[in-house]
Amino acid sequence: MKKSIILSLLFFWVLSVSAQEKSNLELTDLFDMEYVSDPSISPDGSKVVYVRNFKDIMTDRDYSNLWIVNADGSKNRPLTQGNQRDYAPVWSHDGSKLAFLSNQQDDKVKLFVHYFDTNSSVALTNSANPPGSVAWSYDNQTLAFTQFVPATPQSLLKIPSKPQGAEWNSPPIFIDEMVYRRDGAGFVKPGYRQIFTIGLSGGTARQWTFDDHNYGSPIWSKDGNALFFSANLHENAESEPRNSEVYQLSIADGNINALTDRFGPDSGPVLSPDGKKIAFTGSDDSFQGYQVTHLYVMNVDGSDVKNLTADLDRDAGNPQWDANGQGIYFQYDEFGDTKVGYVALTGKIRTVVEGLGGLDLGRPYNSGTYSLSSNNRIAYTLGGPEHPADLAIWNGGTTTRLTALNDDIFSYRKIGKTEELWWESSFDGKRIQGWIVTPPDFDPNKKYPFILEIHGGPFAMYGPSFAYEIQSYAAAGYVVLYTNPRGSTGYGQEFGNSIHHDYPNHDYEDLMSGVDAVIEKGYIDTDNLFVTGGSGGGVLTAWIVGKTDRFKAAVVAKPVINWTSFVLHADNPVFFSKYWFGAKPWEDIENYWRRSPLSLVGNVTTPTMLLTGENDYRTPISESEQYYAALKLQGVESAMVRIPNASHGLVNRPSMLMSKSAAILSWFNHYRDSK
């Protein structure tokens, strides 16, 4: 064989091997990740419309289009295309049309209807404010929805008018509402979310409610003569924000009648197939930080209310009736997993589907959703530690995965493996669940730096889900532990409520016991332990560095540092003071201070970085500023990272999430590499 031929064969062999080699995940890979949301199965179960979410690295924006696929996975194709936001698809009852929301025309969100017979879409609304979720009437001719209606600002201030042509400052803003700003939305504009209906011919939508209350998403009665919805229409709604009811609105005269009357949240009404019963979720409010939400059923007139999930110590949500009206499907969280259950009207409960998830791309919050057809097929978001949400369908006990949106990325990127771990808390022996993520090409005979990552909430749940932040830490060579300490949901009311009026406290022992359990495996470099968390996880991170110096560095993200200033400065002071403390700050000064991480700042020696969005109104950046100043006064190595234009979630734009992960890694890498 000639030498030139041998060299050519060798060259192509090297290219082939190189093409198959995988490298670790990179931070900018975030822009190439996609995920499925809002699955909506057709009434006959033959097709599924879903939202395909993607990102654009040049505009730094999140976009989404609608796709449709047959239930067997064939003919997967787009219904809409373009750098726009198409979402919230809802099939008409006869399966001939699809309602959805989109900003595809002029960047203004409108209500669209897609006609499958002509494969065309038409916009029904053209209002300045976007419609909320949509419900079809049973004759498939009318849609009901909510929409914000602005109000004229009221002010007691009598400000003299400026002379014509004068250049004065903008006039003072008068505020007299308890909740005057909301995280992610900014300062609250005067007005309320009202109920509307509109026919398929378009034109002007009819407004049905006109008062100073916010109305929940309406559904239709079977005969089209009424709408059902949830709202808090009580006179003291501002001081009792959770006391909502289920109501009926008469189409004949617009009268509203309350169907429930207990003290507590009642919401999410769903009509039975025969139109005679309503399923809804709620609880009797006992002012506890965490209360299990149950699934109820009642007659359409509000009589004969029954709790169907009284024997299930888990939150029931997203109820959907089976076709024969003899039971209700619902979803619930348990031990890090999100499941679909079924409860018969007799109260017998069984689990139908497991593995819902993948809707939180950043951290491993195990959130998912599903949709039910009239022949009891279930389309759902399939999650897992190896990939973000894909589309799957369940049919009579058989599950089929219909999409694999990120196989292109994972064909050349390696990710860390996820392992479940349980341990007992050193405080009281309570069993705690967590997950270890190891770096790609992990070797248990080597020593690795370690990150403890703590979830927020605190009433929330991590699970075995793909998480960009966690995988970026693993790609950088860290072993990561994330966990559900006491106070987490998915483990029952006693476990979730074990931090009632006592947070943070013994969740510290839960977390430290988890760190010790991982160290016992023998592959952790104990000289390179790091800790971080956001929101409630930021609270616990600041608490931890005030209690121990075992960590080499910490990143405290969007924390609460001083409970008094938080309650009076966050976007929901009534809820936080009433449910998380049971008293106003000046009524229980000692308890507010005892639970504030600021009270332990004198103990801190760990190099600590603060990270918060500048537009965060949930845990305002003033909390981070206080802690930063305190650390500096104590002479602790510290820094503060401010993310411009970011609210509490830090995901307003893809680069915000990427920057958060990059900032945390930069801080940890600096101290990992130092002696």
C-alpha positions in Angstrom: 0.0 0.0 0.0 1.4 3.4 -0.9 2.5 5.7 1.9 0.1 8.5 0.8 -2.8 6.1 0.9 -1.9 5.0 4.4 -1.6 8.6 5.6 -5.0 9.4 4.1 -6.7 6.5 5.8 -5.0 7.4 9.1 -6.2 11.1 8.7 -9.8 10.0 8.2 -9.6 7.5 11.1 -8.4 10.4 13.4 -11.3 12.6 12.2 -13.8 9.8 12.8 -12.5 9.2 16.3 -12.5 12.9 17.1 -16.0 13.3 15.9 -17.1 10.6 18.4 -15.3 12.1 21.4 -17.4 14.0 23.9 -16.4 17.0 26.0 -17.8 18.4 29.2 -20.7 20.7 29.2 -19.9 24.4 28.6 -21.7 27.4 30.1 -22.8 28.7 26.7 -24.5 25.4 25.9 -27.5 26.8 27.8 -28.4 28.6 24.6 -28.7 25.4 22.7 -31.0 23.6 25.2 -34.7 23.0 24.5 -37.5 21.6 26.5 -41.2 20.7 26.2 -44.0 22.4 28.1 -47.8 22.8 28.0 -48.7 19.4 26.4 -52.3 19.4 25.2 -53.7 16.1 24.0 -56.6 16.1 21.5 -60.0 14.9 22.9 -59.7 11.6 21.0 -56.2 11.0 22.1 -54.8 10.8 18.6 -52.5 13.9 18.6 -50.6 16.1 21.0 -49.9 19.8 20.7 -47.0 20.9 22.8 -44.8 24.0 23.3 -41.2 23.7 22.2 -39.1 26.2 24.1 -35.8 27.4 22.8 -33.3 30.3 23.2 -31.5 32.7 20.9 -27.9 33.6 21.8 -27.9 36.8 19.7 -31.0 38.4 21.1 -30.6 36.7 24.6 -34.3 35.8 24.6 -36.5 32.8 25.4 -38.8 31.8 22.6 -41.4 29.0 22.0 -43.4 27.5 19.1 -46.3 25.1 18.9 -45.6 21.6 17.6 -48.0 18.7 16.9 -47.3 15.0 16.9 -49.3 11.9 16.5 -49.8 9.8 19.6 -47.5 7.1 18.1 -44.7 9.6 17.7 -45.1 10.0 13.9 -45.5 13.3 12.0 -43.8 15.5 14.5 -44.0 19.0 12.9 -44.4 22.6 13.8 -47.7 24.5 13.8 -46.0 27.8 14.3 -42.5 29.1 13.5 -40.3 32.0 14.3 -38.6 33.9 17.1 -41.8 34.6 19.1 -43.7 33.3 22.1 -46.5 30.8 21.3 -47.9 29.0 24.4 -51.0 27.8 26.3 -52.6 25.6 23.6 -56.1 24.4 24.4 -58.1 22.1 22.1 -61.8 22.7 21.4 -64.1 20.0 22.7 -64.7 18.6 19.2 -61.0 18.6 18.3 -61.4 20.8 15.2 -59.7 24.0 16.6 -57.0 25.1 19.0 -56.8 28.2 21.1 -53.4 29.6 22.1 -51.6 32.8 23.1 -48.9 34.4 21.0 -47.0 37.6 20.3 -46.3 36.5 16.7 -47.7 39.5 14.9 -46.5 42.7 16.6 -44.9 41.5 19.8 -48.2 42.0 21.6 -49.7 38.9 23.1 -53.1 38.0 21.5 -55.6 35.2 21.7 -55.4 33.1 18.5 -57.5 30.2 17.2 -56.0 27.7 14.8 -58.4 25.8 12.4 -57.1 22.4 11.5 -59.2 22.0 8.4 -57.6 25.0 6.7 -54.3 24.9 8.7 -54.7 28.6 9.4 -54.7 30.8 12.5 -56.6 34.0 13.3 -56.2 36.5 16.1 -59.4 37.2 18.1 -58.1 39.9 20.4 -56.0 43.0 19.9 -56.0 44.5 23.4 -53.1 46.3 25.1 -53.0 43.7 27.9 -52.5 40.0 27.2 -55.3 37.5 27.8 -54.9 34.9 30.6 -55.6 31.2 30.2 -58.5 30.2 27.9 -61.5 27.9 28.2 -63.8 26.7 25.4 -67.6 26.6 25.7 -69.0 23.2 25.0 -70.6 24.2 21.7 -67.0 25.2 20.7 -68.1 28.7 19.6 -67.0 31.0 22.5 -63.9 31.4 24.6 -63.7 32.7 28.2 -60.5 34.2 29.6 -59.2 36.8 32.1 -57.5 40.0 31.2 -56.0 42.9 33.2 -58.2 46.0 33.0 -56.3 49.3 33.9 -57.9 51.7 36.4 -57.4 55.4 36.8 -54.9 56.0 39.6 -56.4 57.6 42.7 -54.4 60.1 44.7 -55.1 62.3 47.7 -52.3 64.6 46.7 -53.3 68.0 45.3 -50.3 69.0 43.3 -50.4 72.4 41.5 -50.3 72.2 37.7 -47.1 73.2 36.0 -47.2 76.3 33.7 -47.5 75.6 30.0 -44.2 74.7 28.6 -42.5 74.3 32.0 -40.1 71.3 32.4 -40.9 69.9 35.8 -40.0 66.5 37.3 -42.5 63.7 36.9 -45.3 64.1 39.5 -45.2 62.2 42.8 -46.6 58.7 42.9 -49.3 58.1 45.5 -49.5 54.6 46.9 -52.1 53.3 49.4 -52.2 49.5 48.6 -50.7 46.8 50.8 -49.1 45.1 47.9 -47.7 47.8 45.7 -45.0 45.8 43.8 -44.6 42.2 42.7 -41.5 40.3 41.9 -41.1 40.0 38.2 -43.7 42.6 37.4 -42.4 45.7 39.2 -44.6 48.3 40.7 -48.3 47.3 40.5 -50.3 49.2 37.9 -53.8 50.3 39.0 -56.3 47.8 37.8 -57.6 44.3 38.2 -57.8 41.0 36.3 -61.4 40.6 35.0 -63.4 37.9 33.2 -64.2 38.2 29.4 -65.8 36.1 26.7 -65.4 36.3 22.9 -66.9 34.5 20.0 -65.0 33.0 17.1 -66.0 35.9 14.9 -63.8 38.1 17.0 -64.7 41.7 17.5 -64.9 43.2 21.0 -64.7 40.8 23.9 -67.5 41.1 26.5 -66.4 42.0 30.0 -68.4 40.3 32.8 -66.8 41.6 36.0 -66.0 45.2 36.9 -65.0 45.4 40.6 -61.7 45.9 42.5 -60.8 42.2 42.7 -58.7 39.8 40.7 -60.5 36.9 39.1 -59.2 33.4 38.4 -59.4 31.6 35.1 -63.1 30.8 34.3 -64.5 27.5 32.9 -67.9 27.0 31.3 -71.0 25.1 32.5 -72.2 22.3 30.2 -75.2 24.3 29.0 -73.2 27.5 28.5 -75.3 29.5 30.9 -72.7 30.0 33.6 -69.0 30.4 34.3 -67.1 28.9 37.3 -64.0 30.5 38.7 -62.0 31.1 41.9 -61.3 34.4 43.5 -61.1 36.2 46.8 -64.0 38.6 46.7 -64.1 39.1 50.5 -64.1 42.7 51.8 -60.9 41.9 53.8 -59.1 40.2 50.8 -56.0 42.4 51.3 -55.5 41.2 54.9 -56.6 37.6 54.2 -55.1 37.0 50.8 -55.4 33.2 50.8 -59.1 33.1 51.6 -60.4 32.3 48.1 -63.7 30.7 47.1 -65.2 28.9 44.0 -67.9 31.1 42.4 -70.5 30.8 39.7 -71.3 33.7 37.3 -74.7 33.7 35.6 -74.5 34.5 31.8 -78.1 35.6 31.9 -77.7 38.5 34.4 -74.0 38.6 35.5 -74.8 37.7 39.1 -72.1 36.0 41.1 -72.8 33.3 43.6 -70.3 31.7 46.0 -70.2 27.9 46.0 -67.7 27.5 48.8 -67.6 29.4 52.1 -64.9 27.9 54.3 -61.9 29.9 55.5 -59.0 28.8 53.3 -57.9 28.7 49.7 -60.3 27.0 47.2 -59.3 27.2 43.6 -59.0 25.5 40.2 -62.6 24.3 39.5 -63.0 21.6 36.9 -66.4 20.4 35.6 -67.4 16.8 35.4 -68.2 15.3 32.0 -72.0 15.3 32.8 -71.8 18.8 34.1 -73.2 17.9 37.5 -70.1 18.1 39.7 -67.1 20.3 40.2 -63.7 19.2 41.3 -61.4 21.7 43.0 -58.4 22.0 45.3 -58.0 23.7 48.6 -57.5 23.4 52.4 -58.8 24.7 55.7 -56.4 27.5 56.5 -54.7 27.1 59.9 -52.0 29.8 59.3 -49.3 27.2 59.1 -46.3 27.8 56.9 -47.1 24.6 55.0 -50.5 23.0 54.6 -51.3 20.0 52.4 -53.7 20.9 49.5 -56.5 18.3 49.1 -58.7 17.5 46.1 -62.5 18.0 46.7 -65.6 17.4 44.7 -69.0 19.0 45.1 -72.3 19.4 43.2 -72.5 22.4 40.8 -74.7 24.2 43.3 -72.0 23.9 46.0 -73.6 21.2 48.0 -72.3 17.8 49.2 -68.6 18.8 49.4 -66.2 15.7 49.8 -62.5 15.5 50.4 -61.3 12.7 48.1 -57.6 12.8 49.1 -58.0 13.0 52.9 -55.9 9.8 53.1 -53.1 11.1 50.9 -50.6 13.2 52.8 -49.4 15.0 49.7 -50.5 18.1 47.7 -53.0 17.3 45.0 -53.1 19.6 42.0 -54.2 19.9 38.3 -57.4 17.8 38.6 -58.8 16.4 35.4 -61.9 14.2 35.2 -62.0 10.8 33.6 -64.4 10.3 30.7 -67.0 8.4 32.7 -67.1 10.9 35.5 -66.3 8.2 38.1 -63.0 9.5 39.2 -60.4 12.3 38.8 -56.8 12.3 37.7 -54.4 14.7 39.5 -50.7 15.2 40.0 -48.7 15.2 43.2 -45.1 15.3 44.4 -43.5 12.5 46.4 -39.9 11.8 47.4 -38.5 14.0 44.7 -40.8 12.7 42.0 -43.9 14.2 40.4 -46.6 11.7 39.6 -50.1 11.4 38.2 -52.6 9.8 40.5 -56.2 8.7 40.1 -58.9 8.9 42.8 -62.3 7.3 42.4 -65.3 9.2 43.8 -65.3 6.5 46.5 -61.9 7.8 47.7 -59.7 4.9 46.4 -56.4 6.3 45.2 -53.7 4.8 42.9 -50.7 6.0 41.1 -50.9 6.0 37.3 -47.7 7.7 35.9 -44.4 8.6 37.4 -41.5 10.7 36.1 -43.2 14.0 35.3 -40.6 16.9 35.4 -38.0 18.8 33.5 -39.7 22.2 33.4 -37.0 24.0 35.5 -33.9 24.2 33.4 -31.8 26.0 36.0 -32.1 24.0 39.3 -33.5 20.6 39.9 -37.0 21.6 41.0 -39.0 18.6 39.9 -41.9 20.4 38.2 -44.0 18.8 35.4 -47.5 18.8 34.0 -49.9 16.5 32.0 -53.0 16.6 29.8 -55.8 14.0 29.6 -57.9 12.8 26.6 -61.5 11.6 26.6 -60.2 8.0 26.3 -57.9 8.4 29.3 -54.6 8.8 27.4 -52.1 11.0 29.2 -49.6 13.3 27.5 -47.0 14.7 29.9 -43.6 16.3 30.3 -41.1 13.5 30.9 -38.2 14.6 33.1 -35.1 12.9 34.5 -31.5 13.6 35.4 -30.2 13.0 31.9 -32.4 15.5 30.0 -34.8 18.5 30.3 -38.5 17.9 29.7 -39.5 15.9 26.7 -42.9 14.8 25.6 -44.3 11.3 26.6 -47.6 9.6 26.3 -49.2 7.0 28.7 -51.8 4.7 27.2 -53.2 1.9 29.3 -50.1 1.3 31.3 -47.6 1.7 28.5 -45.4 4.8 28.3 -43.9 6.1 25.0 -41.3 8.9 24.8 -42.2 11.0 21.8 -39.4 13.5 21.7 -35.7 13.8 22.4 -35.0 17.5 21.9 -31.5 17.6 23.3 -30.0 14.4 21.9 -28.0 16.7 19.5 -26.2 18.4 22.4 -25.7 15.2 24.4 -24.2 13.5 21.4 -21.0 15.6 21.9 -21.3 16.7 25.6 -20.8 14.6 28.7 -22.9 15.2 31.8 -22.5 14.1 35.4 -24.3 11.1 36.7 -27.0 11.4 39.4 -27.2 9.1 42.4 -29.9 9.0 45.1 -28.8 9.2 48.7 -30.7 8.9 52.0 -29.3 9.7 55.5 -30.5 10.4 59.1 -30.3 13.9 60.5 -28.0 14.2 63.5 -30.6 16.3 65.2 -33.5 13.8 65.6 -32.8 10.9 63.2 -35.3 12.2 60.6 -34.6 10.6 57.2 -33.5 13.0 54.6 -33.3 12.5 50.8 -30.7 13.9 48.5 -28.9 13.4 45.2 -25.2 13.3 44.4 -24.0 14.5 41.0 -20.5 13.4 40.0 -18.3 14.9 37.3 -18.1 13.3 33.9 -15.5 10.5 33.8 -15.8 10.2 37.6 -13.2 8.0 39.3 -14.2 7.0 42.9 -10.5 6.5 43.7 -9.7 10.1 43.3 -10.5 13.2 45.5 -12.9 15.8 44.2 -13.9 19.3 45.5 -17.5 19.4 46.8 -20.5 21.8 46.5 -23.5 21.7 48.7 -26.4 23.3 46.8 -29.5 24.2 48.8 -33.0 24.8 47.4 -35.2 27.8 48.1 -38.9 28.0 49.1 -38.3 26.8 51.7 -41.5 24.9 51.0 -40.3 23.3 47.7 -38.9 20.1 46.4 -35.8 19.1 44.5 -35.7 15.8 42.5 -33.8 13.7 40.1 -34.1 16.3 37.3 -31.6 17.7 34.8 -30.4 21.0 36.0 -28.1 23.3 34.0 -26.6 24.9 37.2 -25.8 21.5 38.8 -24.4 20.1 35.6 -22.2 23.1 35.1 -20.7 22.6 38.6 -20.1 18.9 37.8 -18.5 19.8 34.4 -16.1 22.1 36.3 -14.9 19.0 38.3 -17.1 19.3 41.5 -19.1 16.6 43.2 -22.5 18.2 44.0 -25.0 17.3 46.7 -28.5 18.7 46.5 -31.2 17.7 49.0 -34.6 18.1 50.5 -34.1 19.0 54.2 -37.0 19.3 56.6 -39.5 21.9 55.4 -39.4 20.4 51.9 -42.7 19.4 50.2 -43.4 15.9 48.9 -42.9 14.2 52.2 -46.1 15.0 54.0 -47.4 17.8 56.2 -45.5 16.9 59.3 -42.2 16.9 57.5 -43.0 20.1 55.5 -44.3 21.9 58.6 -41.5 20.8 60.9 -39.9 24.3 60.3 -43.2 26.1 61.2 -42.1 29.4 63.0 -38.7 27.8 63.3 -36.8 28.4 60.1 -33.8 28.3 59.7 -32.9 26.0 62.6 -32.5 22.3 62.6 -32.5 22.1 58.8 -28.8 22.9 59.4 -28.2 19.5 61.0 -30.1 17.9 58.1 -27.7 19.5 55.6 -24.5 18.9 57.6 -25.4 15.2 58.0 -25.8 15.0 54.3 -22.3 16.5 53.8 -20.9 13.9 56.2 -22.7 11.1 54.4 -21.1 12.1 51.1 -17.6 12.5 52.7 -17.9 8.9 54.1 -17.9 7.6 50.5 -14.2 8.5 50.4 -13.9 10.6 47.2 -14.3 14.1 48.6 -11.4 16.5 49.2 -12.4 17.8 52.6 -10.1 20.8 52.2 -12.3 22.0 49.3 -15.9 22.1 50.6 -18.1 24.8 49.2 -21.7 25.8 49.8 -24.3 27.8 47.9 -28.1 28.3 47.6 -30.7 30.8 46.4 -33.6 32.4 48.1 -34.4 30.0 51.0 -31.2 28.3 50.1 -29.5 31.7 50.4 -30.9 32.0 53.9 -29.5 28.6 54.8 -26.1 29.3 53.2 -25.8 32.5 55.3 -27.0 30.5 58.4 -24.4 27.8 57.7 -21.3 30.1 57.5 -22.5 31.7 60.8 -22.5 28.2 62.4 -19.4 26.5 61.0 -16.1 27.3 59.2 -15.8 23.9 57.5 -16.5 25.4 54.0 -13.7 27.0 52.1 -16.0 29.6 50.4 -19.7 30.3 50.1 -22.1 32.1 47.6 -25.2 33.5 49.2 -27.7 34.0 46.4 -30.8 36.3 46.8 -31.1 35.7 50.5 -33.1 36.9 53.5 -30.6 38.2 56.1 -32.8 40.2 58.4 -36.4 38.9 58.8 -37.7 42.3 60.1 -36.5 44.2 57.1 -37.5 41.4 54.7 -41.1 41.2 55.9 -41.5 45.0 55.7 -39.7 45.2 52.3 -40.7 42.1 50.3 -43.7 42.0 48.0 -46.2 40.2 50.3 -45.8 41.5 53.9 -49.2 40.1 55.0 -48.4 36.6 54.0 -44.9 36.4 55.4 -45.7 38.0 58.7 -48.9 36.0 59.3 -47.9 32.6 58.1 -44.1 32.4 58.6 -44.0 34.2 62.0 -47.5 34.5 63.4 -46.8 38.0 64.6 -45.6 41.4 63.3 -41.9 42.2 63.7 -42.5 44.6 66.6 -44.7 42.1 68.4 -42.0 39.3 68.5 -38.7 41.1 68.1 -36.7 38.2 69.7 -38.0 35.5 67.3 -37.4 37.7 64.2 -33.8 38.3 65.3 -33.1 34.8 66.5 -33.9 33.4 63.0 -32.0 36.1 61.1 -28.6 35.0 59.6 -27.5 38.6 60.4 -27.5 37.6 64.1 -24.7 35.1 63.4 -22.5 37.4 61.2 -20.0 37.9 64.0 -19.1 34.3 63.7 -18.4 34.3 60.0 -14.9 33.7 58.7 -15.8 31.9 55.4 -15.1 34.0 52.2 -18.6 34.8 51.1 -20.0 36.3 47.9 -23.5 37.8 47.7 -25.5 37.5 44.4 -28.9 39.0 43.7 -30.9 40.6 40.9 -31.2 44.3 41.1 -35.0 44.2 40.5 -35.7 41.4 43.0 -38.8 42.3 45.0 -39.2 38.9 46.7 -35.9 39.0 48.6 -34.9 42.6 47.8 -31.2 43.4 47.1 -31.2 45.5 50.3 -30.9 42.2 52.1 -27.7 41.4 50.3 -26.4 44.9 50.8 -26.9 44.6 54.6 -25.0 41.3 54.7 -22.3 42.7 52.5 -21.8 45.7 54.7 -21.8 43.5 57.8 -19.2 41.1 56.4 -17.0 44.0 55.4 -17.2 45.5 58.9 -16.2 42.1 60.3 -13.2 42.0 57.9 -14.5 38.9 56.1 -13.3 38.3 52.5 -16.5 39.2 50.7 -17.9 40.4 47.4 -21.3 41.4 46.0 -22.6 40.5 42.5 -25.5 42.5 41.2 -27.3 41.2 38.1 -28.9 44.2 36.3 -32.6 44.0 35.3 -33.0 40.6 37.0 -36.0 39.8 39.3 -36.0 37.0 41.9 -35.8 34.1 39.5 -32.7 35.4 37.7 -34.1 33.9 34.5 -35.6 37.0 32.8 -33.1 36.3 30.0 -30.9 33.3 29.4 -27.7 35.2 30.0 -28.8 35.9 33.6 -28.9 32.2 34.4 -25.6 31.6 32.6 -24.0 34.6 34.5 -25.2 33.3 37.8 -23.6 29.9 37.3 -20.4 31.5 35.9 -20.2 33.9 38.9 -20.5 31.1 41.5 -17.9 29.0 39.7 -15.5 31.9 39.5 -15.7 32.4 43.3 -15.3 28.8 44.1 -12.6 28.2 41.6 -10.6 31.1 43.0 -10.6 29.6 46.5 -10.3 26.0 45.3 -7.1 26.8 43.6 -5.7 28.8 46.5 -3.7 27.2 49.3 
